[in-house]
Amino acid sequence: MNKILVEGIKIYAYHGCLIEEGKIGCNYIVDVTMETDFSEAAKTDDLKKTIDYVVVYDIVKQQMAIRSKLIEQVGQRIIDELKKQFASLKKVEVKVSKLNPPMNGNVERVSIIISE
């Protein structure tokens, strides 16, 4: 099995339980790891035989644009859309990190990881 990683997708979005988070927004980083068999693409140089990174980015961007209270929900939506788009996915992992979350302390980021 092969892996494709799309890492460090930087997005500004408006997730969070606080009303202010929906107005002010925050920086996020999303990492996507996908297991698939791209051996045919490696032999033929055919994009249709693998996962298109641009489509992955577009899915992340679209799902991050839909406001949620929890980044857990956003991560699950990203996985659901990736599975719909790419039947060849054997396993997918999404990490969503919220940078400088509004907490009573100096916290660089909070992250969730979902694997299916």
A tleap script that builds the chain and sets N, CA, C and O, in Angstrom:
source leaprc.protein.ff14SB
mol = sequence {
  NMET ASN LYS ILE LEU VAL GLU GLY ILE LYS
  ILE TYR ALA TYR HIE GLY CYS LEU ILE GLU
  GLU GLY LYS ILE GLY CYS ASN TYR ILE VAL
  ASP VAL THR MET GLU THR ASP PHE SER GLU
  ALA ALA LYS THR ASP ASP LEU LYS LYS THR
  ILE ASP TYR VAL VAL VAL TYR ASP ILE VAL
  LYS GLN GLN MET ALA ILE ARG SER LYS LEU
  ILE GLU GLN VAL GLY GLN ARG ILE ILE ASP
  GLU LEU LYS LYS GLN PHE ALA SER LEU LYS
  LYS VAL GLU VAL LYS VAL SER LYS LEU ASN
  PRO PRO MET ASN GLY ASN VAL GLU ARG VAL
  SER ILE ILE ILE SER CGLU
}
set mol.1.N position { 0.849 -1.180 0.000 }
set mol.1.CA position { 0.000 0.000 0.000 }
set mol.1.C position { 0.892 1.241 0.000 }
set mol.1.O position { 1.954 1.260 0.623 }
set mol.2.N position { 0.450 2.252 -0.694 }
set mol.2.CA position { 1.186 3.508 -0.800 }
set mol.2.C position { 0.477 4.585 0.016 }
set mol.2.O position { -0.706 4.468 0.337 }
set mol.3.N position { 1.223 5.631 0.341 }
set mol.3.CA position { 0.649 6.758 1.074 }
set mol.3.C position { 0.834 8.051 0.298 }
set mol.3.O position { 1.854 8.266 -0.357 }
set mol.4.N position { -0.164 8.893 0.385 }
set mol.4.CA position { -0.101 10.256 -0.136 }
set mol.4.C position { -0.398 11.174 1.035 }
set mol.4.O position { -1.394 10.999 1.737 }
set mol.5.N position { 0.471 12.151 1.241 }
set mol.5.CA position { 0.289 13.111 2.331 }
set mol.5.C position { 0.146 14.507 1.741 }
set mol.5.O position { 0.957 14.932 0.919 }
set mol.6.N position { -0.876 15.202 2.163 }
set mol.6.CA position { -1.041 16.617 1.838 }
set mol.6.C position { -0.973 17.321 3.196 }
set mol.6.O position { -1.903 17.247 3.999 }
set mol.7.N position { 0.137 17.996 3.427 }
set mol.7.CA position { 0.433 18.502 4.770 }
set mol.7.C position { 0.531 20.023 4.812 }
set mol.7.O position { 0.918 20.676 3.843 }
set mol.8.N position { 0.168 20.553 5.965 }
set mol.8.CA position { 0.347 21.981 6.187 }
set mol.8.C position { -0.606 22.865 5.410 }
set mol.8.O position { -0.236 23.961 4.990 }
set mol.9.N position { -1.839 22.397 5.215 }
set mol.9.CA position { -2.840 23.227 4.541 }
set mol.9.C position { -3.234 24.333 5.515 }
set mol.9.O position { -3.832 24.068 6.558 }
set mol.10.N position { -2.902 25.554 5.173 }
set mol.10.CA position { -3.177 26.692 6.048 }
set mol.10.C position { -4.498 27.342 5.641 }
set mol.10.O position { -4.692 27.736 4.491 }
set mol.11.N position { -5.398 27.440 6.618 }
set mol.11.CA position { -6.743 27.954 6.369 }
set mol.11.C position { -7.119 28.914 7.496 }
set mol.11.O position { -6.811 28.661 8.660 }
set mol.12.N position { -7.776 29.998 7.154 }
set mol.12.CA position { -8.364 30.877 8.159 }
set mol.12.C position { -9.851 30.538 8.206 }
set mol.12.O position { -10.533 30.594 7.183 }
set mol.13.N position { -10.355 30.187 9.387 }
set mol.13.CA position { -11.751 29.745 9.491 }
set mol.13.C position { -12.361 30.246 10.798 }
set mol.13.O position { -11.700 30.901 11.603 }
set mol.14.N position { -13.629 29.922 10.985 }
set mol.14.CA position { -14.427 30.520 12.062 }
set mol.14.C position { -15.085 29.470 12.960 }
set mol.14.O position { -16.276 29.571 13.252 }
set mol.15.N position { -14.333 28.475 13.395 }
set mol.15.CA position { -14.867 27.415 14.245 }
set mol.15.C position { -14.663 27.748 15.713 }
set mol.15.O position { -13.734 28.467 16.081 }
set mol.16.N position { -15.550 27.213 16.546 }
set mol.16.CA position { -15.390 27.375 17.987 }
set mol.16.C position { -16.722 27.546 18.684 }
set mol.16.O position { -17.725 27.905 18.069 }
set mol.17.N position { -16.712 27.286 19.966 }
set mol.17.CA position { -17.924 27.372 20.781 }
set mol.17.C position { -18.259 28.807 21.184 }
set mol.17.O position { -19.413 29.116 21.482 }
set mol.18.N position { -17.259 29.677 21.193 }
set mol.18.CA position { -17.490 31.065 21.589 }
set mol.18.C position { -18.040 31.877 20.418 }
set mol.18.O position { -17.624 31.689 19.275 }
set mol.19.N position { -18.966 32.770 20.706 }
set mol.19.CA position { -19.553 33.637 19.676 }
set mol.19.C position { -18.457 34.440 18.974 }
set mol.19.O position { -18.497 34.633 17.759 }
set mol.20.N position { -17.482 34.905 19.753 }
set mol.20.CA position { -16.388 35.709 19.202 }
set mol.20.C position { -15.597 34.943 18.138 }
set mol.20.O position { -15.129 35.524 17.159 }
set mol.21.N position { -15.457 33.635 18.346 }
set mol.21.CA position { -14.702 32.829 17.379 }
set mol.21.C position { -15.391 32.810 16.014 }
set mol.21.O position { -14.732 32.732 14.978 }
set mol.22.N position { -16.700 32.880 16.026 }
set mol.22.CA position { -17.456 32.917 14.779 }
set mol.22.C position { -17.334 34.245 14.057 }
set mol.22.O position { -17.580 34.326 12.854 }
set mol.23.N position { -16.956 35.286 14.784 }
set mol.23.CA position { -16.810 36.610 14.192 }
set mol.23.C position { -15.360 36.921 13.829 }
set mol.23.O position { -15.076 37.466 12.762 }
set mol.24.N position { -14.449 36.566 14.734 }
set mol.24.CA position { -13.034 36.919 14.555 }
set mol.24.C position { -12.282 35.890 13.724 }
set mol.24.O position { -11.474 36.254 12.870 }
set mol.25.N position { -12.538 34.610 13.966 }
set mol.25.CA position { -11.844 33.553 13.248 }
set mol.25.C position { -10.483 33.252 13.838 }
set mol.25.O position { -10.065 33.846 14.832 }
set mol.26.N position { -9.798 32.308 13.196 }
set mol.26.CA position { -8.542 31.805 13.728 }
set mol.26.C position { -7.792 31.077 12.605 }
set mol.26.O position { -8.389 30.676 11.605 }
set mol.27.N position { -6.504 30.918 12.782 }
set mol.27.CA position { -5.697 30.152 11.833 }
set mol.27.C position { -5.739 28.664 12.174 }
set mol.27.O position { -5.721 28.273 13.341 }
set mol.28.N position { -5.794 27.851 11.130 }
set mol.28.CA position { -5.816 26.400 11.267 }
set mol.28.C position { -4.793 25.791 10.317 }
set mol.28.O position { -4.436 26.377 9.295 }
set mol.29.N position { -4.334 24.604 10.682 }
set mol.29.CA position { -3.498 23.807 9.788 }
set mol.29.C position { -4.127 22.424 9.702 }
set mol.29.O position { -4.461 21.818 10.720 }
set mol.30.N position { -4.283 21.932 8.477 }
set mol.30.CA position { -4.873 20.614 8.250 }
set mol.30.C position { -3.850 19.742 7.527 }
set mol.30.O position { -3.225 20.167 6.556 }
set mol.31.N position { -3.692 18.509 8.023 }
set mol.31.CA position { -2.833 17.507 7.396 }
set mol.31.C position { -3.698 16.313 7.023 }
set mol.31.O position { -4.521 15.860 7.818 }
set mol.32.N position { -3.508 15.804 5.807 }
set mol.32.CA position { -4.273 14.659 5.332 }
set mol.32.C position { -3.297 13.569 4.897 }
set mol.32.O position { -2.393 13.812 4.098 }
set mol.33.N position { -3.491 12.363 5.434 }
set mol.33.CA position { -2.694 11.200 5.043 }
set mol.33.C position { -3.647 10.159 4.472 }
set mol.33.O position { -4.634 9.795 5.111 }
set mol.34.N position { -3.349 9.679 3.263 }
set mol.34.CA position { -4.225 8.728 2.587 }
set mol.34.C position { -3.432 7.503 2.152 }
set mol.34.O position { -2.331 7.619 1.615 }
set mol.35.N position { -4.002 6.339 2.391 }
set mol.35.CA position { -3.427 5.100 1.891 }
set mol.35.C position { -4.241 4.647 0.690 }
set mol.35.O position { -5.469 4.576 0.738 }
set mol.36.N position { -3.527 4.342 -0.387 }
set mol.36.CA position { -4.151 3.914 -1.623 }
set mol.36.C position { -3.115 3.158 -2.444 }
set mol.36.O position { -1.930 3.165 -2.111 }
set mol.37.N position { -3.543 2.530 -3.479 }
set mol.37.CA position { -2.606 1.856 -4.382 }
set mol.37.C position { -2.422 2.732 -5.612 }
set mol.37.O position { -3.285 2.764 -6.490 }
set mol.38.N position { -1.304 3.441 -5.679 }
set mol.38.CA position { -1.045 4.280 -6.849 }
set mol.38.C position { 0.046 3.686 -7.742 }
set mol.38.O position { 0.695 4.411 -8.495 }
set mol.39.N position { 0.244 2.384 -7.660 }
set mol.39.CA position { 1.294 1.741 -8.459 }
set mol.39.C position { 1.047 1.905 -9.963 }
set mol.39.O position { 1.997 2.065 -10.730 }
set mol.40.N position { -0.200 1.866 -10.382 }
set mol.40.CA position { -0.524 2.054 -11.805 }
set mol.40.C position { -0.178 3.471 -12.252 }
set mol.40.O position { 0.349 3.662 -13.348 }
set mol.41.N position { -0.468 4.462 -11.420 }
set mol.41.CA position { -0.119 5.851 -11.736 }
set mol.41.C position { 1.393 6.012 -11.820 }
set mol.41.O position { 1.897 6.744 -12.672 }
set mol.42.N position { 2.115 5.329 -10.939 }
set mol.42.CA position { 3.572 5.417 -10.942 }
set mol.42.C position { 4.151 4.840 -12.238 }
set mol.42.O position { 5.180 5.307 -12.727 }
set mol.43.N position { 3.486 3.830 -12.783 }
set mol.43.CA position { 3.950 3.203 -14.030 }
set mol.43.C position { 3.549 4.017 -15.264 }
set mol.43.O position { 4.326 4.152 -16.209 }
set mol.44.N position { 2.325 4.556 -15.242 }
set mol.44.CA position { 1.766 5.170 -16.453 }
set mol.44.C position { 1.834 6.694 -16.472 }
set mol.44.O position { 1.608 7.303 -17.517 }
set mol.45.N position { 2.143 7.324 -15.333 }
set mol.45.CA position { 2.172 8.784 -15.228 }
set mol.45.C position { 0.791 9.383 -15.509 }
set mol.45.O position { 0.678 10.463 -16.090 }
set mol.46.N position { -0.269 8.657 -15.081 }
set mol.46.CA position { -1.649 9.048 -15.345 }
set mol.46.C position { -2.311 9.524 -14.054 }
set mol.46.O position { -2.486 8.741 -13.121 }
set mol.47.N position { -2.678 10.802 -13.997 }
set mol.47.CA position { -3.296 11.395 -12.815 }
set mol.47.C position { -4.595 10.693 -12.432 }
set mol.47.O position { -4.945 10.645 -11.252 }
set mol.48.N position { -5.303 10.158 -13.398 }
set mol.48.CA position { -6.582 9.491 -13.124 }
set mol.48.C position { -6.410 8.200 -12.326 }
set mol.48.O position { -7.387 7.651 -11.818 }
set mol.49.N position { -5.184 7.720 -12.215 }
set mol.49.CA position { -4.905 6.464 -11.507 }
set mol.49.C position { -4.428 6.701 -10.075 }
set mol.49.O position { -3.958 5.779 -9.409 }
set mol.50.N position { -4.550 7.933 -9.612 }
set mol.50.CA position { -4.124 8.260 -8.250 }
set mol.50.C position { -5.078 9.286 -7.662 }
set mol.50.O position { -6.141 9.545 -8.226 }
set mol.51.N position { -4.707 9.863 -6.543 }
set mol.51.CA position { -5.519 10.881 -5.873 }
set mol.51.C position { -4.963 12.255 -6.223 }
set mol.51.O position { -3.780 12.533 -6.027 }
set mol.52.N position { -5.834 13.100 -6.741 }
set mol.52.CA position { -5.453 14.444 -7.168 }
set mol.52.C position { -5.341 15.356 -5.943 }
set mol.52.O position { -6.331 15.592 -5.251 }
set mol.53.N position { -4.140 15.866 -5.676 }
set mol.53.CA position { -3.895 16.713 -4.505 }
set mol.53.C position { -4.739 17.975 -4.526 }
set mol.53.O position { -5.144 18.471 -3.474 }
set mol.54.N position { -5.004 18.493 -5.708 }
set mol.54.CA position { -5.802 19.721 -5.833 }
set mol.54.C position { -7.222 19.468 -5.326 }
set mol.54.O position { -7.806 20.322 -4.660 }
set mol.55.N position { -7.771 18.305 -5.639 }
set mol.55.CA position { -9.115 17.954 -5.167 }
set mol.55.C position { -9.110 17.815 -3.648 }
set mol.55.O position { -10.050 18.253 -2.984 }
set mol.56.N position { -8.067 17.213 -3.097 }
set mol.56.CA position { -7.940 17.085 -1.639 }
set mol.56.C position { -7.949 18.472 -0.999 }
set mol.56.O position { -8.680 18.713 -0.039 }
set mol.57.N position { -7.140 19.372 -1.530 }
set mol.57.CA position { -7.090 20.741 -1.001 }
set mol.57.C position { -8.463 21.411 -1.087 }
set mol.57.O position { -8.900 22.060 -0.136 }
set mol.58.N position { -9.137 21.254 -2.217 }
set mol.58.CA position { -10.451 21.873 -2.400 }
set mol.58.C position { -11.467 21.344 -1.393 }
set mol.58.O position { -12.278 22.109 -0.870 }
set mol.59.N position { -11.431 20.038 -1.117 }
set mol.59.CA position { -12.342 19.451 -0.131 }
set mol.59.C position { -12.072 20.040 1.249 }
set mol.59.O position { -13.005 20.421 1.955 }
set mol.60.N position { -10.807 20.116 1.632 }
set mol.60.CA position { -10.449 20.692 2.929 }
set mol.60.C position { -10.926 22.142 3.005 }
set mol.60.O position { -11.530 22.546 3.998 }
set mol.61.N position { -10.661 22.909 1.979 }
set mol.61.CA position { -11.050 24.320 1.953 }
set mol.61.C position { -12.571 24.477 2.072 }
set mol.61.O position { -13.053 25.325 2.824 }
set mol.62.N position { -13.319 23.664 1.335 }
set mol.62.CA position { -14.789 23.740 1.376 }
set mol.62.C position { -15.329 23.384 2.751 }
set mol.62.O position { -16.215 24.069 3.264 }
set mol.63.N position { -14.811 22.330 3.348 }
set mol.63.CA position { -15.319 21.891 4.649 }
set mol.63.C position { -14.898 22.843 5.770 }
set mol.63.O position { -15.652 23.055 6.720 }
set mol.64.N position { -13.720 23.406 5.663 }
set mol.64.CA position { -13.272 24.370 6.677 }
set mol.64.C position { -14.083 25.662 6.598 }
set mol.64.O position { -14.132 26.409 7.575 }
set mol.65.N position { -14.711 25.939 5.479 }
set mol.65.CA position { -15.513 27.150 5.315 }
set mol.65.C position { -16.892 27.033 5.970 }
set mol.65.O position { -17.588 28.035 6.134 }
set mol.66.N position { -17.285 25.817 6.343 }
set mol.66.CA position { -18.578 25.592 6.997 }
set mol.66.C position { -18.357 25.657 8.506 }
set mol.66.O position { -17.668 24.813 9.078 }
set mol.67.N position { -18.939 26.650 9.131 }
set mol.67.CA position { -18.711 26.862 10.568 }
set mol.67.C position { -19.229 25.699 11.401 }
set mol.67.O position { -20.326 25.189 11.172 }
set mol.68.N position { -18.422 25.292 12.368 }
set mol.68.CA position { -18.788 24.284 13.359 }
set mol.68.C position { -18.293 24.750 14.719 }
set mol.68.O position { -17.348 25.533 14.810 }
set mol.69.N position { -18.923 24.275 15.750 }
set mol.69.CA position { -18.429 24.554 17.096 }
set mol.69.C position { -17.167 23.748 17.371 }
set mol.69.O position { -16.239 24.234 18.018 }
set mol.70.N position { -17.136 22.516 16.876 }
set mol.70.CA position { -16.048 21.599 17.191 }
set mol.70.C position { -15.224 21.243 15.956 }
set mol.70.O position { -15.772 20.960 14.891 }
set mol.71.N position { -13.895 21.260 16.116 }
set mol.71.CA position { -13.040 20.835 15.000 }
set mol.71.C position { -13.161 19.331 14.777 }
set mol.71.O position { -12.788 18.831 13.716 }
set mol.72.N position { -13.676 18.614 15.760 }
set mol.72.CA position { -13.944 17.190 15.575 }
set mol.72.C position { -14.941 16.975 14.432 }
set mol.72.O position { -14.776 16.071 13.613 }
set mol.73.N position { -15.969 17.814 14.390 }
set mol.73.CA position { -16.972 17.698 13.329 }
set mol.73.C position { -16.380 18.059 11.971 }
set mol.73.O position { -16.672 17.411 10.966 }
set mol.74.N position { -15.560 19.082 11.949 }
set mol.74.CA position { -14.925 19.493 10.693 }
set mol.74.C position { -14.054 18.357 10.152 }
set mol.74.O position { -14.116 18.033 8.966 }
set mol.75.N position { -13.245 17.758 11.022 }
set mol.75.CA position { -12.390 16.652 10.610 }
set mol.75.C position { -13.185 15.491 10.046 }
set mol.75.O position { -12.789 14.888 9.048 }
set mol.76.N position { -14.310 15.174 10.684 }
set mol.76.CA position { -15.145 14.067 10.197 }
set mol.76.C position { -15.750 14.394 8.840 }
set mol.76.O position { -15.825 13.523 7.974 }
set mol.77.N position { -16.180 15.630 8.643 }
set mol.77.CA position { -16.731 16.033 7.336 }
set mol.77.C position { -15.686 15.915 6.243 }
set mol.77.O position { -15.996 15.480 5.134 }
set mol.78.N position { -14.452 16.296 6.542 }
set mol.78.CA position { -13.370 16.185 5.555 }
set mol.78.C position { -13.178 14.719 5.169 }
set mol.78.O position { -13.085 14.395 3.985 }
set mol.79.N position { -13.118 13.845 6.153 }
set mol.79.CA position { -12.961 12.416 5.863 }
set mol.79.C position { -14.125 11.898 5.032 }
set mol.79.O position { -13.920 11.186 4.049 }
set mol.80.N position { -15.340 12.250 5.418 }
set mol.80.CA position { -16.519 11.776 4.678 }
set mol.80.C position { -16.467 12.195 3.213 }
set mol.80.O position { -16.770 11.397 2.326 }
set mol.81.N position { -16.084 13.445 2.958 }
set mol.81.CA position { -16.011 13.935 1.574 }
set mol.81.C position { -14.876 13.265 0.793 }
set mol.81.O position { -15.038 12.949 -0.386 }
set mol.82.N position { -13.741 13.051 1.438 }
set mol.82.CA position { -12.627 12.373 0.764 }
set mol.82.C position { -13.032 10.958 0.368 }
set mol.82.O position { -12.711 10.503 -0.729 }
set mol.83.N position { -13.737 10.262 1.258 }
set mol.83.CA position { -14.174 8.896 0.952 }
set mol.83.C position { -15.190 8.876 -0.187 }
set mol.83.O position { -15.187 7.957 -1.007 }
set mol.84.N position { -16.054 9.881 -0.241 }
set mol.84.CA position { -17.020 9.974 -1.350 }
set mol.84.C position { -16.307 10.208 -2.676 }
set mol.84.O position { -16.660 9.617 -3.696 }
set mol.85.N position { -15.309 11.071 -2.649 }
set mol.85.CA position { -14.616 11.483 -3.880 }
set mol.85.C position { -13.663 10.412 -4.407 }
set mol.85.O position { -13.517 10.251 -5.619 }
set mol.86.N position { -13.011 9.678 -3.494 }
set mol.86.CA position { -11.962 8.741 -3.896 }
set mol.86.C position { -12.289 7.328 -3.418 }
set mol.86.O position { -12.019 6.971 -2.271 }
set mol.87.N position { -12.866 6.540 -4.299 }
set mol.87.CA position { -13.218 5.154 -3.968 }
set mol.87.C position { -11.977 4.305 -3.695 }
set mol.87.O position { -12.068 3.273 -3.029 }
set mol.88.N position { -10.838 4.724 -4.195 }
set mol.88.CA position { -9.606 3.945 -4.045 }
set mol.88.C position { -8.952 4.094 -2.670 }
set mol.88.O position { -7.960 3.425 -2.384 }
set mol.89.N position { -9.497 4.963 -1.818 }
set mol.89.CA position { -8.919 5.160 -0.485 }
set mol.89.C position { -9.069 3.900 0.353 }
set mol.89.O position { -10.173 3.373 0.496 }
set mol.90.N position { -7.977 3.421 0.901 }
set mol.90.CA position { -8.011 2.264 1.805 }
set mol.90.C position { -8.058 2.745 3.255 }
set mol.90.O position { -8.710 2.132 4.101 }
set mol.91.N position { -7.366 3.840 3.530 }
set mol.91.CA position { -7.336 4.423 4.871 }
set mol.91.C position { -7.087 5.911 4.710 }
set mol.91.O position { -6.372 6.340 3.805 }
set mol.92.N position { -7.684 6.693 5.598 }
set mol.92.CA position { -7.476 8.136 5.560 }
set mol.92.C position { -7.369 8.646 6.995 }
set mol.92.O position { -8.077 8.193 7.894 }
set mol.93.N position { -6.466 9.598 7.175 }
set mol.93.CA position { -6.288 10.237 8.479 }
set mol.93.C position { -6.263 11.746 8.265 }
set mol.93.O position { -5.583 12.248 7.369 }
set mol.94.N position { -7.007 12.454 9.093 }
set mol.94.CA position { -7.056 13.911 9.016 }
set mol.94.C position { -6.693 14.480 10.380 }
set mol.94.O position { -7.218 14.057 11.410 }
set mol.95.N position { -5.786 15.446 10.363 }
set mol.95.CA position { -5.413 16.176 11.568 }
set mol.95.C position { -5.800 17.631 11.355 }
set mol.95.O position { -5.375 18.257 10.384 }
set mol.96.N position { -6.603 18.167 12.262 }
set mol.96.CA position { -6.996 19.572 12.226 }
set mol.96.C position { -6.413 20.232 13.470 }
set mol.96.O position { -6.683 19.806 14.593 }
set mol.97.N position { -5.618 21.266 13.264 }
set mol.97.CA position { -4.987 21.999 14.361 }
set mol.97.C position { -5.480 23.435 14.377 }
set mol.97.O position { -5.473 24.123 13.356 }
set mol.98.N position { -5.909 23.877 15.556 }
set mol.98.CA position { -6.334 25.262 15.758 }
set mol.98.C position { -5.176 25.977 16.447 }
set mol.98.O position { -4.762 25.601 17.543 }
set mol.99.N position { -4.662 27.009 15.789 }
set mol.99.CA position { -3.506 27.723 16.321 }
set mol.99.C position { -3.936 28.814 17.300 }
set mol.99.O position { -4.925 29.513 17.077 }
set mol.100.N position { -3.186 28.943 18.371 }
set mol.100.CA position { -3.445 29.951 19.400 }
set mol.100.C position { -4.908 29.984 19.841 }
set mol.100.O position { -5.572 31.014 19.722 }
set mol.101.N position { -5.409 28.860 20.347 }
set mol.101.CA position { -6.822 28.815 20.733 }
set mol.101.C position { -7.095 29.742 21.919 }
set mol.101.O position { -6.216 29.965 22.752 }
set mol.102.N position { -8.314 30.279 21.992 }
set mol.102.CA position { -8.646 31.187 23.097 }
set mol.102.C position { -8.851 30.398 24.386 }
set mol.102.O position { -9.951 29.926 24.677 }
set mol.103.N position { -7.776 30.267 25.146 }
set mol.103.CA position { -7.811 29.534 26.413 }
set mol.103.C position { -7.152 30.402 27.474 }
set mol.103.O position { -6.487 31.388 27.156 }
set mol.104.N position { -7.335 30.041 28.701 }
set mol.104.CA position { -6.703 30.781 29.798 }
set mol.104.C position { -5.282 30.281 30.002 }
set mol.104.O position { -4.943 29.760 31.064 }
set mol.105.N position { -4.459 30.443 28.980 }
set mol.105.CA position { -3.080 29.999 29.058 }
set mol.105.C position { -2.405 30.167 27.713 }
set mol.105.O position { -3.062 30.425 26.704 }
set mol.106.N position { -1.105 30.021 27.702 }
set mol.106.CA position { -0.324 30.157 26.480 }
set mol.106.C position { -0.243 28.791 25.797 }
set mol.106.O position { 0.623 27.981 26.127 }
set mol.107.N position { -1.143 28.536 24.848 }
set mol.107.CA position { -1.224 27.258 24.147 }
set mol.107.C position { -0.993 27.504 22.661 }
set mol.107.O position { -1.710 28.286 22.037 }
set mol.108.N position { -0.001 26.842 22.104 }
set mol.108.CA position { 0.334 27.026 20.692 }
set mol.108.C position { -0.759 26.515 19.769 }
set mol.108.O position { -1.116 27.176 18.794 }
set mol.109.N position { -1.297 25.324 20.081 }
set mol.109.CA position { -2.320 24.735 19.221 }
set mol.109.C position { -3.051 23.623 19.953 }
set mol.109.O position { -2.533 23.021 20.893 }
set mol.110.N position { -4.263 23.368 19.499 }
set mol.110.CA position { -4.988 22.162 19.877 }
set mol.110.C position { -5.284 21.418 18.592 }
set mol.110.O position { -5.553 22.034 17.561 }
set mol.111.N position { -5.237 20.095 18.646 }
set mol.111.CA position { -5.412 19.294 17.432 }
set mol.111.C position { -6.294 18.090 17.702 }
set mol.111.O position { -6.368 17.577 18.818 }
set mol.112.N position { -6.959 17.656 16.638 }
set mol.112.CA position { -7.665 16.374 16.659 }
set mol.112.C position { -7.150 15.562 15.484 }
set mol.112.O position { -6.770 16.115 14.452 }
set mol.113.N position { -7.141 14.253 15.648 }
set mol.113.CA position { -6.774 13.341 14.569 }
set mol.113.C position { -7.874 12.302 14.457 }
set mol.113.O position { -8.248 11.675 15.448 }
set mol.114.N position { -8.392 12.119 13.255 }
set mol.114.CA position { -9.403 11.101 12.986 }
set mol.114.C position { -8.840 10.180 11.917 }
set mol.114.O position { -8.323 10.638 10.898 }
set mol.115.N position { -8.944 8.876 12.156 }
set mol.115.CA position { -8.485 7.869 11.192 }
set mol.115.C position { -9.641 6.935 10.858 }
set mol.115.O position { -10.394 6.515 11.736 }
set mol.116.N position { -9.765 6.624 9.600 }
set mol.116.CA position { -10.765 5.625 9.171 }
set mol.116.C position { -10.160 4.780 8.080 }
set mol.116.O position { -10.816 3.874 7.566 }
savepdb mol mol.pdb
quit
